[in-house]
Amino acid sequence: ELAPSGRRELVAGLKAELESCRRAQTCARWLEDATATIFEPLGHDDVASTLARAFIPDVADICAVDLIDGDGALARKAAADVDPDSSPLLVELTQYEAGWDAPRLLVPPRELEKPVAIPNAAEALARAELDARHREILRHLAVASVLSLPLRSKGRPLGRIHVARRQGRPPFGPHERAAAAELALRASLALERGRYHDELKQSIELRDEFLSIAAHELSTPLTSLKLGIEGIRTGAIPNTQANVSRALDIADRQVASLSQLTGSLLDVSRVRAGTLELDIEPVDLAVLAREVAERLEEEARRAGSEITIRGPASLVGDWDRARLDQIVTNLLSNAIKFGRGAPIALSLEAVDGFSRLSVSDRGIGIPEDKVSAVVHRFVRGVSSRQYDGLGLGLYIVSQLVQALGGALHVESAPGEGSTFTVELPIAGAGRPQRRTETT
């Protein structure tokens, strides 16, 4: 027979075991429900918002979700609090916890890559080096314990989840920590799915916009051809030699426009299929650039621009003549289109085994948020309602430059113009590629 003290210990042990089982069951039910909840939304940001709310109030009183954006910056995407009146404090807290080097809910920056549990936040707060207002906000939030978990997918960091309990609740126990860690793993999958969904949605929107623009661009020269032919056939345009000659000139320009449009579409198809072929031979870039400038002189004159060329009389390298012609043509045509009638400068030089060709205009420039994307497929720096074109020219340039082992650099500012610089290895394609850069 057990002594009274032994019975008390046995009863206490059984109670603790039962409480542990109860908490394990509660956490398991919460994990199941939370998993279903975070996989309901499709968009990336919607998943983040749902994830923050999933911890409230069953597991935590406060939750914040920090994610790495497309530029590699760590930013707070969502936050939730069991107390709605604390929302303004959470919003204010965000400005103190933005960026990789900022402390987040008492988690020091060096700990951002691994799970962190702080059972006594008051002690951690006393030791932390924080701004006075930052410290005051955390005290107002009455944070008692903190759990911070990494979000990762295929070994790649996605961000972190920070959850906190207020004073009056016990610290996160082993069951809560295990359930939260498991939800972080599942949330990583949901966030990746959300990212793929957003990318697919954007691709579909770009495709639909491109198809609409392409239909318009293809129909414009066809309509002009049709009107000219019908005018002569019906007698609406007198059948004189001068009129016929003018109609043929217009038809020739429209056919050239159609040929350029279809050629661009074919180039995109070849690039995507990996079937773009290069015919490498010695080419004088300086001579070729002057030939292209001369060919586009009339187009530039009609736009009110003048093309000036600065550089050596000869710059020979191993390149594909036709593709190099296409690169220079697209860059000059782009400068003519968006140059607002201002002078256009083309410069050439050889630097450390690379040729450097720059085309600068003083035109409308590119919005800051589109500079890095302007060389992508179907991306346009301006509205299609203001300027025609398929949004393929710079994409084709960037792909051709990469195929030749070079790099395309973009510098632009709204209202100040743009400079596109192409660097190509003089020894020809096959040299290590330089990265495309935008500023």
C-alpha positions as CSV (number, residue, x, y, z in Angstrom):
1,E,0.0,0.0,0.0
2,L,1.3,3.4,-1.0
3,A,2.0,6.0,1.7
4,P,-0.1,9.2,1.5
5,S,2.8,11.1,-0.1
6,G,3.2,8.4,-2.7
7,R,-0.5,8.5,-3.5
8,R,-0.3,12.2,-3.9
9,E,2.6,11.9,-6.3
10,L,0.8,9.2,-8.3
11,V,-2.3,11.3,-8.6
12,A,-0.3,14.4,-9.6
13,G,1.5,12.3,-12.2
14,L,-1.7,10.9,-13.6
15,K,-3.2,14.4,-13.8
16,A,-0.1,15.7,-15.6
17,E,-0.3,12.8,-18.0
18,L,-4.0,13.4,-18.7
19,E,-3.4,17.1,-19.1
20,S,-0.5,16.4,-21.6
21,C,-2.8,14.0,-23.5
22,R,-5.6,16.6,-23.6
23,R,-3.2,19.3,-24.8
24,A,-1.8,16.9,-27.5
25,Q,-5.3,16.2,-28.7
26,T,-6.2,19.9,-28.7
27,C,-3.1,20.7,-30.7
28,A,-3.8,17.9,-33.2
29,R,-7.4,19.2,-33.8
30,W,-6.1,22.7,-34.1
31,L,-3.4,21.6,-36.6
32,E,-5.9,19.8,-38.7
33,D,-8.3,22.8,-38.8
34,A,-5.5,25.3,-39.4
35,T,-4.1,23.3,-42.2
36,A,-7.4,23.2,-44.0
37,T,-7.8,27.0,-43.4
38,I,-4.4,28.0,-44.9
39,F,-4.9,26.0,-48.0
40,E,-8.3,27.6,-48.8
41,P,-7.0,30.9,-50.3
42,L,-5.1,30.8,-53.6
43,G,-3.1,34.0,-53.6
44,H,0.3,34.3,-51.9
45,D,-0.6,37.4,-49.7
46,D,-4.0,35.9,-48.9
47,V,-2.3,32.7,-47.6
48,A,-0.1,35.0,-45.4
49,S,-3.1,36.8,-43.9
50,T,-4.9,33.5,-43.3
51,L,-1.8,32.0,-41.7
52,A,-1.6,34.9,-39.2
53,R,-5.2,34.5,-38.2
54,A,-4.9,30.7,-37.9
55,F,-2.9,30.9,-34.7
56,I,-5.4,33.2,-33.0
57,P,-6.7,32.5,-30.3
58,D,-6.1,28.8,-29.9
59,V,-2.3,28.8,-29.9
60,A,-1.3,32.4,-29.5
61,D,-2.6,35.9,-28.8
62,I,-0.4,37.7,-31.4
63,C,1.0,36.4,-34.7
64,A,3.1,38.1,-37.4
65,V,4.2,36.7,-40.7
66,D,7.4,38.0,-42.4
67,L,8.1,36.9,-45.9
68,I,11.0,37.4,-48.4
69,D,9.8,39.4,-51.4
70,G,11.0,39.1,-55.0
71,D,13.9,41.5,-54.4
72,G,15.2,39.5,-51.4
73,A,13.9,41.9,-48.8
74,L,12.3,40.6,-45.6
75,A,8.9,42.4,-45.0
76,R,6.0,42.0,-42.7
77,K,3.1,40.7,-44.8
78,A,0.4,40.0,-42.2
79,A,-0.3,40.4,-38.4
80,A,-3.2,39.4,-36.2
81,D,-4.1,40.0,-32.6
82,V,-6.8,38.4,-30.4
83,D,-7.5,42.0,-29.2
84,P,-8.8,44.2,-32.0
85,D,-7.9,47.3,-30.1
86,S,-4.2,46.4,-30.4
87,S,-4.3,46.6,-34.2
88,P,-2.8,50.1,-34.4
89,L,0.1,48.9,-32.2
90,L,0.8,46.0,-34.5
91,V,0.8,48.4,-37.5
92,E,3.2,50.7,-35.7
93,L,5.4,47.7,-34.7
94,T,5.9,46.9,-38.3
95,Q,8.0,50.0,-39.0
96,Y,10.4,48.9,-36.3
97,E,10.6,45.3,-37.5
98,A,11.2,45.9,-41.2
99,G,14.3,44.5,-43.0
100,W,16.7,41.7,-42.3
101,D,18.6,43.5,-39.5
102,A,15.6,44.4,-37.4
103,P,14.7,42.5,-34.2
104,R,11.3,40.9,-34.5
105,L,9.2,40.3,-31.4
106,L,12.4,40.0,-29.4
107,V,14.0,37.5,-31.8
108,P,17.6,38.8,-32.6
109,P,18.6,38.9,-36.3
110,R,21.2,36.2,-35.9
111,E,18.5,33.7,-34.9
112,L,16.4,34.3,-38.0
113,E,17.4,31.0,-39.7
114,K,16.3,28.6,-36.9
115,P,13.4,28.0,-34.5
116,V,13.5,30.2,-31.4
117,A,11.4,29.9,-28.2
118,I,11.5,32.6,-25.5
119,P,9.5,31.4,-22.5
120,N,10.2,34.6,-20.5
121,A,9.8,37.7,-22.8
122,A,10.1,40.1,-19.9
123,E,13.7,39.0,-19.3
124,A,14.5,39.1,-23.0
125,L,13.0,42.5,-23.4
126,A,15.2,43.8,-20.5
127,R,18.3,42.6,-22.3
128,A,17.3,43.5,-25.9
129,E,18.8,46.6,-27.5
130,L,15.6,48.3,-28.8
131,D,14.4,51.8,-29.6
132,A,12.5,53.3,-26.7
133,R,9.2,53.4,-28.6
134,H,9.7,49.8,-29.9
135,R,10.2,48.7,-26.3
136,E,7.1,50.6,-25.2
137,I,4.9,49.0,-27.9
138,L,6.0,45.5,-26.8
139,R,5.2,46.3,-23.2
140,H,1.8,47.6,-24.2
141,L,1.2,44.4,-26.0
142,A,2.0,42.6,-22.8
143,V,4.1,39.9,-24.5
144,A,4.9,37.1,-22.1
145,S,6.4,34.3,-24.3
146,V,7.5,34.1,-27.9
147,L,7.8,31.4,-30.5
148,S,9.4,32.1,-33.9
149,L,9.6,29.6,-36.7
150,P,11.3,29.6,-40.1
151,L,9.4,29.1,-43.3
152,R,11.4,27.1,-45.9
153,S,10.7,25.3,-49.2
154,K,13.2,23.0,-50.8
155,G,15.9,24.4,-48.7
156,R,15.1,28.0,-49.7
157,P,14.1,30.4,-46.9
158,L,10.6,32.0,-47.4
159,G,10.4,34.0,-44.2
160,R,9.3,33.5,-40.6
161,I,6.2,33.2,-38.4
162,H,6.3,34.9,-35.0
163,V,3.7,34.0,-32.4
164,A,3.4,35.4,-28.9
165,R,1.3,34.8,-25.8
166,R,0.3,37.6,-23.4
167,Q,0.7,37.6,-19.6
168,G,-1.7,35.3,-18.0
169,R,-1.1,32.4,-20.4
170,P,1.5,29.7,-19.8
171,P,4.6,29.6,-22.1
172,F,4.3,27.5,-25.3
173,G,4.6,23.8,-24.2
174,P,6.2,21.0,-26.2
175,H,2.8,20.1,-27.9
176,E,2.2,23.7,-29.0
177,R,5.7,24.1,-30.3
178,A,5.5,20.8,-32.2
179,A,2.1,21.7,-33.7
180,A,3.3,25.2,-34.6
181,A,6.4,23.9,-36.3
182,E,4.4,21.4,-38.3
183,L,2.0,24.1,-39.4
184,A,5.0,26.2,-40.5
185,L,6.1,23.3,-42.7
186,R,2.6,23.1,-44.3
187,A,2.3,26.8,-44.5
188,S,5.5,26.9,-46.6
189,L,3.8,24.6,-49.1
190,A,0.7,26.8,-49.1
191,L,2.8,29.9,-49.7
192,E,4.7,28.3,-52.5
193,R,1.4,27.2,-54.1
194,G,0.2,30.8,-53.7
195,R,3.3,32.2,-55.3
196,Y,2.8,29.8,-58.3
197,H,-0.8,30.8,-58.5
198,D,0.0,34.5,-58.6
199,E,2.7,34.0,-61.2
200,L,0.4,31.9,-63.4
201,K,-2.4,34.5,-63.0
202,Q,0.0,37.3,-64.0
203,S,1.3,35.2,-67.0
204,I,-2.3,34.7,-68.2
205,E,-3.1,38.4,-67.8
206,L,0.1,39.3,-69.8
207,R,-0.8,36.7,-72.4
208,D,-4.3,38.0,-72.8
209,E,-3.0,41.6,-73.0
210,F,-0.4,40.5,-75.6
211,L,-3.0,38.7,-77.8
212,S,-5.2,41.8,-77.7
213,I,-2.2,44.1,-78.7
214,A,-1.0,41.6,-81.3
215,A,-4.4,41.4,-82.9
216,H,-4.5,45.2,-83.1
217,E,-0.9,45.5,-84.4
218,L,-1.5,42.9,-87.1
219,S,-4.8,44.4,-88.2
220,T,-3.5,47.9,-88.6
221,P,-1.2,47.3,-91.6
222,L,-3.8,44.8,-93.1
223,T,-6.5,47.5,-92.9
224,S,-4.2,50.0,-94.6
225,L,-3.4,47.5,-97.4
226,K,-7.0,46.7,-97.9
227,L,-8.1,50.3,-98.1
228,G,-5.4,51.2,-100.6
229,I,-6.2,48.2,-102.9
230,E,-10.0,48.8,-102.7
231,G,-9.5,52.5,-103.4
232,I,-7.6,51.8,-106.6
233,R,-10.0,49.0,-107.7
234,T,-13.2,50.9,-107.1
235,G,-11.9,54.2,-108.6
236,A,-12.1,56.1,-105.3
237,I,-8.4,56.8,-105.9
238,P,-7.7,58.0,-109.4
239,N,-5.7,55.3,-111.3
240,T,-2.7,57.5,-112.1
241,Q,0.9,56.5,-112.1
242,A,1.6,58.8,-109.1
243,N,-1.3,57.4,-107.1
244,V,-0.4,53.8,-107.9
245,S,3.3,54.5,-107.0
246,R,2.2,56.0,-103.7
247,A,-0.1,53.1,-102.9
248,L,2.7,50.7,-103.6
249,D,5.0,52.6,-101.3
250,I,2.4,52.4,-98.5
251,A,1.9,48.7,-99.2
252,D,5.6,48.0,-99.1
253,R,5.8,49.7,-95.7
254,Q,2.9,47.8,-94.4
255,V,4.2,44.5,-95.6
256,A,7.6,45.3,-94.0
257,S,5.7,46.0,-90.7
258,L,3.8,42.7,-91.0
259,S,7.1,40.9,-91.7
260,Q,8.7,42.5,-88.6
261,L,5.8,41.6,-86.4
262,T,5.7,38.0,-87.5
263,G,9.5,37.8,-87.3
264,S,9.4,38.9,-83.7
265,L,6.8,36.3,-82.9
266,L,8.9,33.6,-84.5
267,D,12.0,34.7,-82.6
268,V,10.1,34.5,-79.3
269,S,9.0,31.0,-80.2
270,R,12.6,30.0,-81.1
271,V,13.9,31.4,-77.9
272,R,11.3,29.6,-75.8
273,A,12.0,26.3,-77.7
274,G,15.7,26.7,-77.5
275,T,16.1,26.4,-81.2
276,L,17.6,29.9,-81.9
277,E,20.6,29.3,-84.2
278,L,23.7,31.5,-84.5
279,D,25.9,31.9,-87.6
280,I,29.1,33.2,-86.0
281,E,31.5,35.0,-88.3
282,P,33.8,38.1,-88.2
283,V,31.5,41.2,-88.1
284,D,32.5,44.9,-87.9
285,L,30.1,46.3,-85.3
286,A,31.1,49.9,-86.0
287,V,30.2,49.5,-89.7
288,L,27.0,47.6,-89.0
289,A,25.9,50.2,-86.4
290,R,26.3,53.0,-89.0
291,E,24.4,51.0,-91.6
292,V,21.5,50.5,-89.2
293,A,21.5,54.2,-88.2
294,E,21.5,55.2,-91.9
295,R,18.6,52.7,-92.6
296,L,16.6,54.3,-89.7
297,E,17.5,57.8,-90.6
298,E,14.2,58.6,-92.3
299,E,12.2,57.1,-89.5
300,A,14.1,59.1,-86.9
301,R,13.6,62.3,-89.0
302,R,9.9,61.8,-89.1
303,A,10.0,61.5,-85.3
304,G,12.0,64.7,-85.0
305,S,15.2,62.9,-83.7
306,E,18.7,62.9,-85.0
307,I,21.0,59.9,-84.5
308,T,24.7,60.6,-83.7
309,I,27.4,58.0,-83.5
310,R,30.6,58.1,-81.5
311,G,33.2,55.5,-81.5
312,P,36.0,53.8,-83.5
313,A,35.8,53.5,-87.2
314,S,36.1,49.7,-86.9
315,L,35.3,47.2,-84.1
316,V,35.5,43.6,-85.3
317,G,34.4,40.6,-83.4
318,D,33.0,37.1,-83.8
319,W,29.2,37.5,-83.9
320,D,26.0,36.6,-85.8
321,R,25.6,39.4,-88.3
322,A,21.8,39.1,-88.7
323,R,21.2,38.9,-84.9
324,L,23.6,41.8,-84.2
325,D,21.7,43.9,-86.8
326,Q,18.5,42.9,-85.1
327,I,19.9,44.0,-81.7
328,V,21.0,47.5,-82.9
329,T,17.8,47.9,-85.0
330,N,15.6,47.2,-82.0
331,L,17.5,49.5,-79.6
332,L,17.5,52.4,-82.1
333,S,13.8,51.8,-83.0
334,N,13.0,51.8,-79.3
335,A,14.8,55.1,-78.8
336,I,13.1,56.7,-81.8
337,K,9.7,55.6,-80.6
338,F,10.1,56.8,-77.0
339,G,12.6,59.6,-77.5
340,R,10.1,62.5,-77.8
341,G,11.9,63.8,-80.8
342,A,15.1,64.5,-78.9
343,P,18.6,63.6,-80.1
344,I,19.7,59.9,-79.9
345,A,23.3,59.0,-79.2
346,L,24.9,55.7,-80.2
347,S,28.4,55.0,-78.7
348,L,30.9,52.2,-79.3
349,E,34.0,51.1,-77.5
350,A,36.1,48.1,-76.7
351,V,36.8,47.3,-73.0
352,D,38.7,44.3,-71.5
353,G,37.9,42.0,-74.4
354,F,34.3,43.1,-74.6
355,S,32.6,45.4,-77.1
356,R,30.2,48.0,-75.5
357,L,27.4,49.5,-77.5
358,S,25.2,52.1,-75.8
359,V,22.0,53.7,-77.2
360,S,20.8,56.7,-75.2
361,D,17.7,58.9,-75.6
362,R,16.2,61.8,-73.8
363,G,12.7,60.6,-74.0
364,I,9.9,59.6,-71.6
365,G,12.0,57.1,-69.6
366,I,10.8,54.0,-67.8
367,P,8.9,54.0,-64.4
368,E,11.1,52.8,-61.6
369,D,8.9,49.8,-60.9
370,K,9.2,48.6,-64.5
371,V,12.9,49.1,-65.2
372,S,13.9,45.6,-64.1
373,A,11.0,43.9,-65.9
374,V,11.1,45.8,-69.2
375,V,13.3,43.2,-70.8
376,H,10.8,40.4,-70.0
377,R,8.3,39.0,-72.5
378,F,5.2,41.1,-73.2
379,V,6.2,43.7,-70.6
380,R,5.8,47.3,-71.7
381,G,7.1,50.3,-69.9
382,V,4.1,52.4,-71.1
383,S,0.5,51.9,-71.8
384,S,-0.4,50.2,-75.1
385,R,-3.0,53.0,-75.7
386,Q,-0.2,55.5,-76.0
387,Y,2.4,53.6,-78.0
388,D,2.0,50.7,-80.4
389,G,4.1,47.5,-80.4
390,L,4.0,44.0,-79.0
391,G,6.3,44.6,-76.0
392,L,8.8,42.0,-77.5
393,G,11.6,44.2,-78.8
394,L,13.7,44.5,-75.7
395,Y,13.0,40.9,-74.6
396,I,14.3,39.7,-78.0
397,V,17.4,42.0,-77.5
398,S,18.1,40.6,-74.1
399,Q,17.8,37.0,-75.3
400,L,20.0,37.5,-78.4
401,V,22.6,39.3,-76.2
402,Q,22.6,36.4,-73.8
403,A,22.8,33.9,-76.7
404,L,25.9,35.8,-77.9
405,G,27.5,35.5,-74.4
406,G,26.9,39.1,-73.4
407,A,24.8,41.2,-71.1
408,L,22.2,44.0,-71.4
409,H,22.3,46.9,-68.9
410,V,19.4,49.3,-68.5
411,E,19.5,52.8,-66.9
412,S,16.4,54.9,-66.9
413,A,14.5,57.6,-65.1
414,P,11.0,58.9,-65.9
415,G,11.1,62.1,-67.9
416,E,14.9,61.9,-68.3
417,G,15.3,59.1,-70.9
418,S,17.0,55.7,-71.1
419,T,20.3,54.2,-71.9
420,F,20.6,50.6,-73.1
421,T,24.1,49.2,-73.1
422,V,25.0,45.9,-74.8
423,E,28.3,44.2,-73.8
424,L,29.5,41.3,-76.0
425,P,32.7,39.3,-75.9
426,I,34.8,40.2,-78.9
427,A,35.9,36.6,-79.2
428,G,32.3,35.6,-79.9
429,A,29.6,33.5,-78.3
430,G,30.6,30.8,-75.8
431,R,32.5,33.1,-73.4
432,P,31.1,33.3,-69.8
433,Q,28.0,35.4,-69.8
434,R,27.6,38.6,-67.9
435,R,24.3,39.2,-66.1
436,T,21.6,41.6,-67.4
437,E,21.5,44.6,-65.0
438,T,18.9,47.4,-64.5
439,T,19.2,50.6,-62.6
